[in-house]
Amino acid sequence: MKKISTISLLLLFAIVTFATEAIPTSFPRKHLIEHFTGEACGYCPYGMESIEEYVTNNPNCVWVSHHAGYADDSFTIAGSKTLVSTFGVTGAPSVILDRTAQTYVDQSTGKKTSTLVIHPAYLSELLSDPVDTTYASVAIQHKFDAASRTLNVEVDGLVADTTVKELMLTVLIKENGLISKQSDYLYSWDGWTEFRHNKVVRTFLTATLGDKVTVNNQHYTASFSTTLNANWKADSCVLVAYITPKTNQPAINAEQTPIIEGTTGGEELKSEGITMKEVPATFPEVGAPVTDVVFNQIYTEAGTLNNGVPYLGIQLLSTSTVSYQGYKEYPLAILYLIGYSKLTAGTYPLEYTFKANTAISGEKFEEEFALDGSMLYYAYSDGQYLYPDAQWLLHEGTITVGTNGSIVINATTLNGSPFKGTYGKSTAIESVESASKATSQKEIRNGQLILINADGKEFNVLGTRIK
């Protein structure tokens, strides 16, 4: 005689119950958070913090993290990249809530904005809360055999709307507590060699955009079977299921459950750095003085930060290489004068100071950036702009602007190397104030200066796109 499984018996009982009892008119809803991140994304740890804060205040959420949208890394899978192209994700950190456009006030423009893909920081600024009831339910039942690592899954639910005849069901596995590297421009300028990544989507049991399920007598059900990857920790893995009306449409409901019963699946773990990259106790030996840099390109702009303080920006670039500590590279100097609305002839102090082995992050960075009056990076460019290491940060010097628009920088780097750079006559300097009408805007966000273009694209001060 054929043996009937426990799951099948439960489903049989459930179907009989559905046929004899009234279907509720609505069901509690869990909200789907699709998070796009990456190991190379320096602002993504801040994005994780923003989502953690939102979920703490809104616990009825199912959060999944896709390592896609910025750069592929060790956790990137094809399904995640499919979602990036399907929903138009153009950077990280980004989130999609319930696959529904969310309305918020854009910090850079002060205007009401509605977009599908948003920065995680805007989760706390949504102008309306997502609706917490819906017309269909999601339930997950499963059985896991630890010896063979076989996982059998049943997903079923009720549908209050009698006109609904089919739904799209997506089922996936995510894993918590994965340790890998991570860039971090807030708490560890040099990044982390060990960082805890959570909610990482490992695989889809359905098609990435879901499988079609038929609704019979206001009930749907689907079964799946898979073998859990031997490299995944079963007690850190969580099953996730969510339904949509059709492909690419808003999420109706979502549910999740740990694969190992009686555990949390690591859902409570915080995404955070564990081990920083090793930083030498002292900076490298003083190299040959860099005193012959001649800049031949200049870009200037002016405007107002989101805190109301005016700024002037100067970017100097040389198309000729210079020698610095044994390397020949292209020098790039970026200067922001905070608190100035007009640049005139005179000498400006290079007041920004930075202690060795102290991360550029948090309130200290924001405080000094806002109050010191001037800051200058000295970095090298070899095909792309590079984030400056500490020994390339100039301090204890001056920037002198001549009456003809010439610029002379006299300073030392953090490792004590003398630096001198010059720029000839600049007509742009004489009209820098008019550049305040430029389309890009500036914003201090978590101690970092963010440049925001009119199309919403965001860049750091070195021109690297972050969103």
Sequence and secondary structure as in RCSB ss.txt:
>XXXX:A:sequence
MKKISTISLLLLFAIVTFATEAIPTSFPRKHLIEHFTGEACGYCPYGMESIEEYVTNNPNCVWVSHHAGYADDSF
TIAGSKTLVSTFGVTGAPSVILDRTAQTYVDQSTGKKTSTLVIHPAYLSELLSDPVDTTYASVAIQHKFDAASRT
LNVEVDGLVADTTVKELMLTVLIKENGLISKQSDYLYSWDGWTEFRHNKVVRTFLTATLGDKVTVNNQHYTASFS
TTLNANWKADSCVLVAYITPKTNQPAINAEQTPIIEGTTGGEELKSEGITMKEVPATFPEVGAPVTDVVFNQIYT
EAGTLNNGVPYLGIQLLSTSTVSYQGYKEYPLAILYLIGYSKLTAGTYPLEYTFKANTAISGEKFEEEFALDGSM
LYYAYSDGQYLYPDAQWLLHEGTITVGTNGSIVINATTLNGSPFKGTYGKSTAIESVESASKATSQKEIRNGQLI
LINADGKEFNVLGTRIK
>XXXX:A:secstr
     HHHHHHHHHHHHHHHS   S EE  EEEEEE  TT TTHHHHHHHHHHHHHH  SEEEEEES SS   TT
  HHHHHHHHHHT  SSSEEEETTS EEEE TTT SEEEESSB GGGGGGBSS   SEESB  EEEEEEETTTTE
EEEEEEEEBS TT  EEEEEEEEEE  EEEEEEETTTEEEEEEEEEE SEEEEESS TT EEEE BTTEEEEEEE
EE  TTS GGGEEEEEEEESSTTS   EEEEEESSTTS TTTT    EEEE    SS     S EEEEEE EEEE
EEEE TTS EEEEEEEE SS EEETTEEEEEEEEEEEET S   SEEEEE     TT  S HHHHHHHHHHSSEE
EEEEEESSSB    GGGBEEEEEEEE TTS EEEEEEETT  EEEEEE   HHHHTGGGGGGSS EEEEETTEEE
EE TTS EE TTS B  
